């Protein structure tokens, strides 16, 4: 037979979780979104500069969830996003292939690391 006993209560845990719930972490999203745009602009391979200048972001906050989506508006022929073609590669009109170059992931990794570091510091500061 197994028995479990418990002493005390969860008042400290409840107090901490209430403070955490009141935090508005999404208030910092604009700063991180802009930081991401700058990182992508700097990392984008440059020919004419149009793709690098076409980075932007969209922020969606829906109750408990928040999302940053980085976008690039440089589209060729109404469907071919140049930023994606540079990242993953693409076929040419003459039957050739241009190999992709991973520039998005390295650029964004520093932004994500900064987000995690700063947001975690806010969580820990609540203790």
C-alpha distance (Angstrom), angle and dihedral (degrees) to the residues before:
residue distance angle dihedral
X1 . . .
X2 3.81 . .
X3 3.76 123.6 .
X4 3.78 129.1 -174.9
X5 3.77 124.8 -158.8
X6 3.76 128.0 -172.5
X7 3.78 132.4 -166.2
X8 3.76 126.7 -163.1
X9 3.74 127.3 8.9
X10 3.76 140.9 -90.7
X11 3.81 96.4 -107.2
X12 3.83 94.3 123.0
X13 3.79 91.4 48.3
X14 3.79 91.9 46.9
X15 3.81 91.6 48.6
X16 3.81 91.2 50.1
X17 3.81 93.1 48.2
X18 3.80 91.3 49.1
X19 3.82 90.6 52.8
X20 3.79 89.8 47.1
X21 3.80 91.0 50.6
X22 3.81 90.7 53.5
X23 3.81 92.8 54.9
X24 3.77 114.2 106.6
X25 3.79 100.5 -146.9
X26 3.79 91.2 164.5
X27 3.82 89.9 68.0
X28 3.82 87.0 80.2
X29 3.79 95.4 51.9
X30 3.80 94.1 93.9
X31 3.81 90.9 57.9
X32 3.81 92.5 48.4
X33 3.81 91.6 45.7
X34 3.81 91.3 53.6
X35 3.80 90.7 45.7
X36 3.81 89.0 53.4
X37 3.81 92.3 50.2
X38 3.80 90.6 52.0
X39 3.82 92.2 47.8
X40 3.82 91.0 49.9
X41 3.81 92.7 46.9
X42 3.80 91.0 52.3
X43 3.81 94.2 46.0
X44 3.81 99.0 44.2
X45 3.81 113.1 107.4
X46 3.79 108.5 -111.6
X47 3.79 127.4 -135.0
X48 3.79 103.8 136.4
X49 3.81 95.3 -6.1
X50 3.80 92.0 -123.6
X51 3.81 95.2 116.2
X52 3.80 92.9 47.5
X53 3.81 90.2 50.2
X54 3.82 92.6 48.2
X55 3.82 98.4 69.8
X56 3.79 117.9 117.9
X57 3.80 138.6 147.7
X58 3.78 142.8 -131.2
X59 3.80 123.8 -151.0
X60 3.79 122.0 -157.2
X61 3.80 121.4 -172.3
X62 3.77 114.6 -176.1
X63 3.78 113.1 172.7
X64 3.80 106.1 -72.1
X65 3.80 95.8 0.8
X66 3.76 130.2 76.0
X67 3.78 130.3 -178.3
X68 3.79 137.8 -173.4
X69 3.79 116.7 -158.3
X70 3.79 117.9 -172.3
X71 3.78 113.1 -150.0
X72 3.77 137.4 -170.0
X73 3.79 119.2 -155.2
X74 3.81 99.0 -166.2
X75 3.81 100.0 114.2
X76 3.82 125.6 165.1
X77 3.82 122.1 -149.9
X78 3.80 90.9 -2.1
X79 3.81 95.7 -71.8
X80 3.81 114.8 43.6
X81 3.80 111.9 90.2
X82 3.80 106.3 -152.6
X83 3.82 94.3 -153.4
X84 3.81 90.4 56.8
X85 3.80 92.3 45.5
X86 3.81 90.0 52.3
X87 3.80 90.6 49.1
X88 3.81 99.3 46.0
X89 3.79 104.6 20.0
X90 3.78 130.4 -114.4
X91 3.76 145.0 -141.3
X92 3.78 121.0 -103.0
X93 3.78 128.7 -131.7
X94 3.80 90.0 -109.0
X95 3.79 96.3 55.6
X96 3.78 97.9 -94.2
X97 3.76 129.5 121.1
X98 3.80 130.8 -130.1
X99 3.80 111.6 -151.4
X100 3.79 116.8 -127.7
X101 3.77 124.3 -115.2
X102 3.81 120.9 -144.9
X103 3.79 102.3 -131.2
X104 3.83 101.5 133.7
X105 3.82 99.1 62.0
X106 3.82 96.8 50.2
X107 3.81 91.2 45.5
X108 3.78 93.5 50.5
X109 3.81 97.2 41.8
X110 3.81 91.5 74.6
X111 3.82 90.2 49.1
X112 3.81 91.6 50.4
X113 3.80 91.7 46.9
X114 3.81 90.5 52.1
X115 3.81 91.1 48.7
X116 3.79 92.6 51.1
X117 3.80 93.2 45.4
X118 3.80 95.3 49.1
X119 3.79 97.2 40.8
X120 3.80 92.0 46.5
X121 3.82 89.0 51.1
X122 3.81 88.0 56.8
X123 3.80 91.6 50.3
X124 3.79 92.3 49.6
X125 3.83 91.9 46.0
X126 3.81 89.3 63.1
X127 3.79 92.5 67.7
